[in-house]
Amino acid sequence: MKKNNILDEAVRSSLDSYFADLGDTEPNDLYDMVIGCVERPLLEVAMQRANNNQSRAALMLGVTRNTLRKKLLAHKLI
């Protein structure tokens, strides 16, 4: 792990706070919660940087255009 990975540090810090807030309660669907929180802004930024060109955004993200379109629809971004 890179020492200066700001995104990694932000996620770890947020998860530490989340678990502290939970106390003794067990989390449910943690994976889906985290992916849901990260995926939408990732898609928004990629689309913005690609000037709403789905092919360019898909290339930037390393996914197929069809996968990107499916995710954009799921997040109601198109």
RAMOUR-V683900 format. One record per backbone hydrogen bond with DSSP energy under -0.5 kcal/mol. CO is the residue of the C=O (numbers start at 0). NH is the residue of the N-H. If there is no record, write none. Layout:
CO&NH  CO&NH
//
This chain:
1&4  3&5  4&8  5&9  6&10  7&11  8&12  9&13  10&14  11&15  12&16  13&17  14&18  15&19  16&20  17&21  18&22  21&24  28&32  29&33  30&34  31&35  32&36  33&37  34&38  35&39  36&40  37&41  38&42  39&43  40&44  41&45  42&46  43&47  44&48  45&49  46&51  47&50  49&52  51&53  52&56  53&57  54&58  55&59  56&60  57&61  57&62  63&67  64&68  65&69  66&70  67&71  68&72  69&73  70&74  71&76  71&77  72&75
//
